[in-house]
Amino acid sequence: MLTLDNGQLAVELLDPSADRARFGVRYCTGGYIFQVHDPRVGPLMSGPTYPTSFNWFDGQGIPDAFNLGPLPSRTQAGHAVVIGIGLCDLNTRTVLDFCDWSITREGHAIRFVTAQALEGRAFTLCRTVSLAGRTVRSTTELANTGRGEVSIRWFPHPFYPQPDSDELVWFNTPLHWVDGPGYRRLDNGFLARAAGAFSETMADPRAEPKSVGHYLPLDHDAHAPLVLLQRHPLLGLVGAATSYIPSFFPIWGNAITFSWEPFFERSVAPGQTATWSVQYVF
């Protein structure tokens, strides 16, 4: 485990090598924020099975994923490079060859860099997690160094503990809202739990691959990067912001945790670079 600590917050990140047993074919292995600790109140993030168990699919903390945009092999059926993970067998959901990261620390920031390639397509990926005051920033840069486009389909998956009130999150994006399974919208603009929606008995937390929850793609009309206000049982209200305008934008929650997943999608041509970030304010 790697740690950033400035006295106000301590951010734990998984080590891509030492913590390899915690990884699978879903979440990026470099820059995986496993937990954020406040010295006054304790751990601030959760997970679908937290704290009783952990599995690579559900995860915990603030992971992020490129797995919905794999780069498939043209010669080996089912094989694909998953950005930030390595060469994977998508049929068996196993990692055949994890990518190697170089890791450097500069002040209150940790930088992860890897290079991946498959059949002419190649890119470098740089992920930097930094801590400034009570702000945690995760920045990603992908540079296409090969032949052919590299398609990115990425999303952050911050797992907040379920708040004490039904209010969950407010954000600055206009919605074409219709109450969906598990969720409703309040007059003050907050999205909230529907009555009784998260009181179900949890599935066996040891079971793979997922636990009981409510998933809702939002019908949004975003024209600017996101600003989000998230209810938190220990801190009251925390914030977040993206550097990008989301494309697809679902929310998900179960009896333990709630998460929002604004997607960043782009095709990066040879010689081009894409950079984006999310910051979390506690």
C-alpha positions in Angstrom: 0.0 0.0 0.0 1.2 3.5 -0.8 0.2 6.5 1.2 -0.1 10.3 0.9 -0.5 12.1 4.2 -0.5 15.8 5.0 -2.0 15.7 8.5 -5.5 16.7 7.2 -6.1 13.5 5.2 -4.3 10.2 4.5 -4.9 8.7 1.1 -4.1 5.0 0.7 -3.4 3.7 -2.8 -2.9 0.1 -3.9 0.6 -0.8 -5.1 0.3 -2.4 -8.6 2.8 -5.0 -7.7 2.6 -5.7 -3.9 -1.2 -5.6 -4.0 -1.7 -7.5 -7.2 -4.0 -10.1 -5.4 -6.6 -7.3 -5.1 -6.8 -6.7 -8.9 -8.8 -8.3 -11.7 -10.0 -7.2 -15.1 -12.2 -4.3 -14.0 -10.3 -1.5 -12.3 -7.1 0.3 -13.3 -4.2 -1.0 -11.3 -2.2 2.3 -11.2 -3.7 5.1 -9.1 -6.3 3.0 -7.4 -7.4 5.0 -4.3 -8.3 2.4 -1.8 -9.3 4.6 1.2 -9.2 8.2 2.4 -8.8 8.7 6.1 -9.6 11.8 8.2 -7.6 11.7 11.5 -10.7 13.1 13.4 -13.4 10.8 12.1 -11.8 7.8 10.4 -12.2 6.3 6.9 -14.3 8.3 4.6 -15.0 6.0 1.7 -16.9 2.7 1.4 -17.6 -0.1 -1.0 -20.3 -2.5 -2.0 -19.2 -5.1 0.6 -17.2 -2.8 2.9 -16.0 -3.4 5.6 -16.9 -7.1 5.9 -15.1 -8.3 2.7 -13.4 -7.3 -0.5 -13.4 -8.7 -4.0 -11.8 -7.4 -7.2 -15.1 -6.8 -9.0 -16.9 -4.7 -6.4 -13.8 -2.9 -5.1 -13.8 -0.1 -2.6 -12.6 3.5 -2.1 -12.2 5.5 -5.4 -11.3 3.0 -8.2 -11.6 3.9 -11.8 -12.1 1.7 -14.9 -11.2 1.5 -18.6 -12.6 -2.1 -18.8 -15.6 -1.2 -20.9 -13.4 -0.1 -23.8 -10.9 -3.0 -24.2 -8.6 -3.1 -27.2 -9.3 -6.6 -28.7 -6.8 -8.8 -30.3 -7.2 -9.5 -34.0 -5.6 -12.9 -33.7 -6.6 -14.3 -30.3 -10.4 -14.6 -29.7 -11.3 -13.2 -26.3 -7.9 -11.6 -25.7 -7.7 -7.9 -25.3 -5.6 -5.2 -23.8 -7.5 -3.4 -21.0 -6.0 0.0 -20.5 -4.3 0.3 -17.1 -4.5 -3.5 -16.4 -2.7 -5.5 -19.1 -3.5 -8.3 -21.5 -6.7 -10.0 -20.4 -8.8 -13.0 -21.3 -12.3 -11.5 -21.4 -14.0 -14.9 -21.7 -12.5 -16.2 -18.4 -12.2 -12.8 -16.8 -8.6 -13.3 -16.0 -5.5 -11.2 -16.4 -2.9 -12.9 -18.5 -0.1 -10.4 -18.2 -0.3 -7.3 -15.9 1.2 -4.1 -17.2 4.3 -2.8 -15.4 4.3 0.6 -13.8 7.1 3.0 -12.8 6.2 4.8 -9.6 7.6 8.1 -8.5 6.7 10.4 -5.6 7.0 14.2 -5.7 5.9 15.9 -2.6 2.3 15.1 -1.9 1.8 13.3 -5.3 2.4 9.8 -6.6 2.8 9.3 -10.3 2.2 5.9 -12.1 3.5 5.5 -15.7 3.1 2.4 -17.9 3.4 1.5 -21.6 1.1 -1.0 -23.3 1.0 -2.4 -26.8 -1.0 -4.9 -28.9 -0.6 -5.7 -32.6 0.6 -2.2 -33.7 -1.5 -0.2 -31.3 0.6 1.3 -28.5 0.3 4.0 -25.8 1.7 5.3 -22.6 -0.5 5.9 -19.6 0.3 8.3 -16.8 -1.8 8.5 -13.7 -1.1 11.0 -10.9 -2.8 11.2 -7.5 -2.1 14.3 -5.5 -3.2 15.6 -2.1 -3.5 19.4 -1.4 -5.2 20.4 1.8 -8.4 18.4 1.8 -8.5 18.0 -2.0 -7.6 14.7 -3.6 -7.0 15.0 -7.4 -6.7 12.1 -9.8 -5.3 13.0 -13.2 -4.9 10.7 -16.2 -3.0 11.2 -19.4 -2.9 8.8 -22.4 -0.5 9.3 -25.3 -1.0 7.3 -28.5 2.5 6.1 -29.6 1.4 3.4 -32.1 -0.6 2.9 -35.2 -4.3 3.3 -35.3 -6.7 5.0 -32.8 -6.9 4.1 -29.2 -10.5 4.4 -28.0 -11.0 5.5 -24.3 -14.1 4.6 -22.4 -13.3 5.5 -18.8 -15.2 6.3 -15.6 -14.4 7.0 -11.9 -16.3 4.9 -9.3 -16.1 6.7 -6.0 -17.9 4.7 -3.3 -19.4 7.0 -0.6 -21.0 5.6 2.5 -24.7 5.8 2.5 -25.7 9.1 4.2 -28.0 9.4 7.2 -30.6 11.3 5.2 -32.3 10.2 2.0 -30.5 13.0 0.1 -27.6 11.6 -2.0 -26.1 14.0 -4.5 -26.6 17.3 -6.2 -24.8 18.4 -9.4 -24.9 21.2 -11.9 -26.1 19.2 -14.9 -29.6 19.6 -16.2 -31.6 16.4 -16.1 -34.7 15.1 -18.0 -35.7 13.4 -14.8 -38.2 10.5 -14.3 -38.1 8.7 -11.0 -36.4 5.3 -11.6 -36.0 2.2 -9.5 -34.4 3.2 -6.2 -34.2 7.0 -6.8 -36.3 10.2 -6.8 -35.5 13.8 -7.3 -36.3 16.4 -4.6 -37.5 20.0 -5.0 -34.1 21.2 -3.9 -32.4 19.5 -6.8 -30.8 16.6 -4.8 -31.2 13.1 -6.0 -32.4 10.9 -3.2 -33.2 7.4 -2.2 -36.7 6.2 -2.9 -38.6 5.1 0.2 -37.3 1.8 1.3 -35.1 1.3 -1.8 -31.9 0.5 0.0 -33.2 -1.5 2.9 -32.9 -4.9 1.1 -30.9 -7.7 2.7 -27.5 -7.7 1.1 -26.5 -10.6 -1.0 -23.7 -12.8 0.5 -20.7 -10.4 0.4 -18.5 -13.3 -0.5 -20.4 -14.0 -3.7 -19.0 -13.0 -7.1 -19.3 -10.9 -9.0 -21.8 -8.3 -7.7 -24.0 -7.4 -4.8 -27.7 -6.2 -4.6 -28.1 -2.6 -5.8 -29.9 0.0 -7.9 -28.4 1.2 -11.2 -29.8 4.2 -13.1 -28.4 5.8 -16.2 -29.2 9.5 -16.1 -30.9 11.4 -19.0 -28.7 14.5 -18.7 -27.9 17.5 -20.8 -24.4 18.5 -19.6 -22.7 21.3 -21.5 -19.9 21.9 -18.9 -17.7 19.9 -16.6 -19.5 18.5 -13.5 -19.6 20.0 -10.1 -21.1 17.6 -7.5 -22.1 17.9 -3.8 -22.4 14.6 -2.1 -24.0 13.9 1.3 -21.7 12.2 3.7 -22.6 10.7 7.1 -19.4 11.8 8.8 -18.6 15.1 7.1 -22.1 16.3 6.2 -21.3 17.5 2.7 -18.3 16.8 0.4 -17.6 18.0 -3.1 -16.2 16.8 -6.4 -15.5 18.2 -9.9 -14.5 16.8 -13.3 -12.4 18.5 -15.9 -14.6 17.0 -18.7 -18.2 17.0 -19.8 -19.6 13.5 -19.1 -21.0 11.4 -21.9 -22.8 8.4 -20.4 -23.6 9.1 -16.7 -25.1 6.4 -14.4 -25.5 6.3 -10.6 -25.5 3.1 -8.5 -26.0 2.3 -4.9 -26.8 -0.5 -2.4 -27.5 -0.7 1.3 -23.9 0.1 2.1 -22.6 2.6 -0.5 -23.6 5.1 -3.2 -21.6 6.0 -6.3 -21.8 8.2 -9.4 -20.0 7.3 -12.7 -19.5 10.1 -15.2 -17.9 8.6 -18.3 -15.0 10.2 -20.3 -15.0 8.9 -23.9 -12.6 9.8 -26.7 -10.7 8.3 -29.6 -7.0 9.3 -29.5 -5.3 9.3 -32.9 -1.6 8.4 -33.4 0.6 11.2 -32.0 -2.2 12.7 -29.9 -2.6 12.9 -26.1 -5.8 13.0 -24.0 -5.7 14.4 -20.4 -8.5 14.6 -17.9 -9.0 14.7 -14.1 -11.4 14.4 -11.2 -10.9 16.1 -7.9 -12.6 15.1 -4.6 -12.9 17.7 -1.8 -13.4 16.5 1.8 
